[in-house]
C-alpha cells in the first residue's frame, strides 16, 4: 500500500480563478487545470526568485518532489500557450498557512479572520472561506 501524500503548504493562493487566451472566443480549445501547489511552485521560483531547495522546505516537501511539481506546472502552462487553452487554478493536496477568504461578488482575496465579514473592494457581505488550515 502506498504511503499517503503529504499536504503541501501554500502561503498565497492565486488572486484569480484562471487565465483566458486573448483573441480566441470562449473556451473553444479547452482548458488545463493547475493545482494550487503547482501555482505556488511557479510563484516561488519565477516570481520570488527562490532556490528549489528553499521553496521545497517552505512547502514541506522534498526537493525532488518540488522539482516534479514545478516541471509539471511549466509543461501545462507551455501547453496552454501553444494550444490556446484556458488555465484554471483548482484543487490539489494543500494546506494554507493563513486563513484566506474570497468575496463571492468581486472574487477579491481577503487574508485573516478579522477582515472576513465585509469586502473592502465592493462592500459585499457575501464572503466564503477558501480552506481551513491545519
PADO-545061 format. One record per atom (N, C-alpha, C): residue in one letter; x, y, z. Coordinates in steps of 0.02 Angstrom, whole numbers, plus 50000, padded with zeros to 5 digits. Example, Ala and Ser with C-alpha at 12.3 -4.5 7.8 and 13.67 -1.06 7.14 Angstrom:
2
A506604971650390A506154977550390A506604983550390S506424988850354S506844994750357S506455000250394
end
This chain:
134
X500424994150000X500005000050000X500455006250000X500315011049955X500745017049952X500635021550013X501155025250027X501145030050082X500665035750065X500295038450114X499845044050099X500245050250079X499965054250034X500295060350011X500305065650066X500865069150070X500925074750116X500535080650087X500215084350131X499895090550108X500435095950102X500415099550047X500915104750035X500685111250066X501135115150092X500965121650123X500955127050069X500405130750068X500325136150020X500275142650060X500705147550042X500705153950078X500185158750048X500155159049981X499705163649947X499305159949893X498655159549900X498255156549846X498235161349786X498065158949727X498025163449668X497515168949679X497665174949654X497205180549659X496585179549615X496675175749561X496135174849513X495975167449506X495435165949470X495235158949461X495575155849400X495885159849357X496235157249299X496395162649248X496605160449189X496775164949133X496455162249069X496265166949025X496005165048960X496455168048906X496535164448850X496935167248796X496565173048763X496945178048745X496675184048712X496575182548638X496005184448611X495885183848539X495545177348518X495375173048564X495025166848548X494335166948582X493815165148546X493145165448576X493045159848628X492835161848688X492665157048741X493205152048757X492995146048771X493455140548789X493445135248734X493455137348672X493415132548617X493965127348618X494555129348639X495125124848639X495195120848703X494735121648749X494765118048812X495165121748865X495345118148917X495715121248972X496185116249004X496665118949040X497115114949082X497015117149154X497085112549201X497005114149271X497675113949306X497845119549337X498445119949379X498215119449451X498495114849488X498325114249559X498625120249597X498365121449656X498625126949697X499365126149712X499585119949723X500295118949738X500735119849675X500475118349616X500845119849555X500905127349545X500365130949558X500385138249555X500905140949604X500905138249665X501365140549717X502095139249696X502225133649663X502915132149641X503145137349589X502705139249543X502865144349493X502985151149528X502555152749576X502605159149612X503275159549649X503465154149682X504075154249722X504705154649679X504735150649626X505335150449584X505385156449538X504855157949501X504895163049450X504725170149475X504295170649524X504105177349548X504535179549607X504655175049655X505045176749714X505785175149707X505985172049651X506685170149638X506995165949694X506615161249719X506865156749771X507235150949738X507685147849775X508005141749753X507525135949766X507575130649726X507115125049734X507165121849803X507765121449831X507855118549897X507465122449950X507515129149947X507165133449995X506405133149985X506185133149923X505475132849908X505175126249932X505545120749920X505305114249942X505245113950018X505735116750052X505725116850126X505115120850150X504985126550118X504415130750139X503745127250127X503715123250074X503095119550059X503035113050099X503575111050132X503555105050173X503615098550134X503965098850076X504065092950034X504795092250016X504995086649987X505685085649967X505835089549903X506475090849891X506675094549831X506495090749767X506605084049763X506405080549702X505645080849689X505245080549742X504525081249734X504345088249709X504685093249737X504575100149715X504745100849641X505315098049621X505525098449551X505005095349504X504735089549522X504215086349481X503595090749477X503405093649533X502815098149535X502925104249491X503505107349497X503685113249458X503705111649383X504025106149364X504075104249294X503395102649264X502955099549303X502275098149279X501895104649266X501985109549312X501655116049303X501915119549240X502565119549229X502845122649169X502585119449106X502545112849106X502305109149047X501575110949032X501165111549084X500465113249074X500385120449049X500785124949076X500755131949054X500985132548981X501515129048964X501755129148895X501235126348847X500915120848867X500385117948826X499805122748817X499635126348869X499095131248866X499275136848817X499885139348820X500105144648775X500095142348702X500375136548689X500445133948621X499765132148591X499325129048631X498685126648606X498115131548617X498255137248648X497735142348660X497195140048709X497395136548762X496915134048811X496885138748872X496315138748904X496215142548966X496575138949023X496855142749069X497165139949129X496685141149188X496515135749224X496075136149282X496465133849343X496435137749397X496755135849461X496235132349504X496385126049521X495905122349562X496215116049590X496025114349651X496195107949681X496905107149705X497045100949724X497705099149749X497685096649820X498255094249845X498345092049914X498735097449951X498385102049983X498745107650014X498395110050077X498765113650117X498515117450174X498765124550167X498335129350180X498545136250180X498875137950247X499395142050245X499745143850307X499365149150346X498925152850313X498505157950346X497775156650325X497315160050359X496615159450340X496465164350285X496165161850231X496005165950173X495265165450158X494985171050136X494275171450117X494245174550047X493695173250011X493605176249945X492905179149941X492865185249915X492215188449904X491875184949845X491255182849854X490895179449801X490655184249747X490655190649762X490415195549713X490985197949666X491545200049695X492095202649654X492705198049653X492695192449690X493225187449693X493875189849725X493865195449760X494465197949794X494655193249851X495305192049859X495565188149915X495625192549977X495425189750034X495465193250098X495835188850147X496365191450176X496785187550221X496595188950294X496505183750333X496405184350404X495675184550426X495555181550482X494875180950508X494575187650528X494995192450548X494735198950570X494455203050511X494625201250449X494415205150391X493875201650349X493595196150372X493185192150328X492435193650327X492205198650365X491485199850367X491235203950308X491625208750284X491405212950228X491985214250181X491855214050116X492375215350066X492505222850061X493135224850068X493315231950062X493255234349990X493295229849943X493285231649873X492585233449848X492075229249865X491405230249838X490865230849892X491065230849955X490625231450013X490125225650020X490265220149988X489825214349992X489945210650058X489425207550084X489485203350143X489485195950124X489505194550060X489485187750034X490205185050028X490485183050085X491185180850089X491185173350108X491635169450077X491695162550099X492435160750109X492545155950153X493215153750171X493485149250116X494125150250098X494425146050046X494525138950072X494895138250126X495025131650155X495285132650226X495135128050269X495375128550337X496095126250341X496485129550384X497175127550394X497215122250448X497735118250446X497855113150497X498385115350545
end
